[in-house]
Amino acid sequence: TERFFDILDIIFTSLFTVELAVNLFANWLWPFFNDGWSVFDFIVVFVSLVAMGVEDVPGVSTLRLMRAFRVLRLFGRLSSLRQIINALTAALLPVLNAFLIMGLVTAIYAIL
């Protein structure tokens, strides 16, 4: 069964690499690297290729965990999910600011 999963890993990594190459050449370089989702795709595929190439080096198992993010690449393909993820990331900074203010008020109240 482990050999089966190794073969599946090679097949999916190859497919993702071909898809990334087609996307890279279709958009050329500048528009490709301006899109955050395309950069994310590039990083995930690059890490997958590095993890496949150097299997005997210690710490590669940590790189293999990055391959789990290949599922997140689907979010970049579906526009409705892409809008949700973009909205959530845009809301992160205001929420962190609210937590900072709340922590400051709590600290002042604790001192009094």
C-alpha positions as CSV (number, residue, x, y, z in Angstrom):
1,T,0.0,0.0,0.0
2,E,2.9,2.4,0.6
3,R,4.1,1.9,-2.9
4,F,0.6,2.7,-4.2
5,F,0.7,6.0,-2.3
6,D,4.2,6.8,-3.6
7,I,2.9,6.3,-7.1
8,L,-0.1,8.5,-6.4
9,D,2.2,11.2,-5.0
10,I,4.3,11.2,-8.1
11,I,1.2,11.3,-10.4
12,F,-0.4,14.2,-8.5
13,T,2.9,16.1,-8.2
14,S,3.4,15.7,-11.9
15,L,-0.1,16.9,-12.7
16,F,0.3,19.9,-10.5
17,T,3.6,20.7,-12.0
18,V,2.2,20.6,-15.5
19,E,-0.7,22.8,-14.5
20,L,1.6,25.3,-12.8
21,A,3.8,25.4,-16.0
22,V,0.7,26.0,-18.2
23,N,-0.5,28.7,-15.8
24,L,3.0,30.3,-15.7
25,F,3.3,30.4,-19.5
26,A,-0.3,31.5,-20.1
27,N,0.1,34.5,-17.7
28,W,3.8,35.1,-18.4
29,L,5.9,36.1,-15.4
30,W,4.6,39.5,-14.2
31,P,0.8,38.8,-14.0
32,F,1.5,35.3,-12.6
33,F,3.6,36.6,-9.6
34,N,1.1,39.5,-9.0
35,D,-1.6,37.0,-8.1
36,G,-1.3,35.7,-4.5
37,W,-3.0,32.4,-5.3
38,S,-0.6,31.8,-8.2
39,V,2.4,32.4,-5.9
40,F,0.8,30.1,-3.3
41,D,0.5,27.4,-6.0
42,F,4.1,28.0,-7.0
43,I,5.4,27.6,-3.4
44,V,3.3,24.4,-2.8
45,V,4.5,22.8,-6.1
46,F,8.1,23.8,-5.5
47,V,8.1,22.3,-2.0
48,S,6.5,19.1,-3.3
49,L,9.2,18.8,-6.0
50,V,12.0,19.5,-3.4
51,A,10.5,16.9,-1.0
52,M,10.4,14.3,-3.9
53,G,14.0,15.1,-4.9
54,V,15.7,14.8,-1.6
55,E,14.0,12.0,0.3
56,D,17.0,10.9,2.4
57,V,17.8,14.3,3.9
58,P,16.7,14.8,7.5
59,G,13.8,17.3,7.9
60,V,12.2,16.5,4.6
61,S,9.2,15.0,6.4
62,T,8.5,18.6,7.6
63,L,8.5,19.7,3.9
64,R,6.1,16.8,3.1
65,L,3.5,18.3,5.5
66,M,3.4,21.3,3.1
67,R,2.0,19.1,0.4
68,A,-1.2,19.0,2.4
69,F,-1.8,22.6,1.3
70,R,-2.4,21.3,-2.2
71,V,-6.0,21.0,-1.2
72,L,-6.1,24.7,-0.5
73,R,-5.2,25.3,-4.1
74,L,-8.9,24.5,-4.9
75,F,-9.9,27.7,-3.1
76,G,-8.0,29.6,-5.8
77,R,-10.0,28.0,-8.6
78,L,-13.5,28.5,-7.2
79,S,-14.4,32.2,-7.2
80,S,-17.0,32.0,-4.4
81,L,-14.5,30.3,-2.1
82,R,-11.8,32.7,-3.2
83,Q,-14.0,35.6,-2.2
84,I,-14.6,34.1,1.3
85,I,-10.9,33.5,1.9
86,N,-10.0,37.0,0.7
87,A,-12.7,38.5,3.0
88,L,-11.4,36.5,5.9
89,T,-7.8,37.6,5.4
90,A,-8.9,41.2,5.0
91,A,-10.8,41.0,8.3
92,L,-7.8,39.7,10.2
93,L,-6.1,43.0,10.8
94,P,-9.2,44.8,12.2
95,V,-10.0,41.9,14.4
96,L,-6.4,41.9,15.8
97,N,-6.7,45.6,16.4
98,A,-9.9,45.1,18.4
99,F,-8.2,42.4,20.5
100,L,-5.3,44.7,21.1
101,I,-7.6,47.5,22.4
102,M,-9.6,45.0,24.5
103,G,-6.3,43.7,26.0
104,L,-5.2,47.3,26.7
105,V,-8.5,48.1,28.4
106,T,-8.4,44.9,30.4
107,A,-4.8,45.6,31.5
108,I,-5.7,49.1,32.6
109,Y,-8.7,47.8,34.5
110,A,-6.5,45.1,36.2
111,I,-4.1,47.8,37.4
112,L,-6.8,49.9,38.9
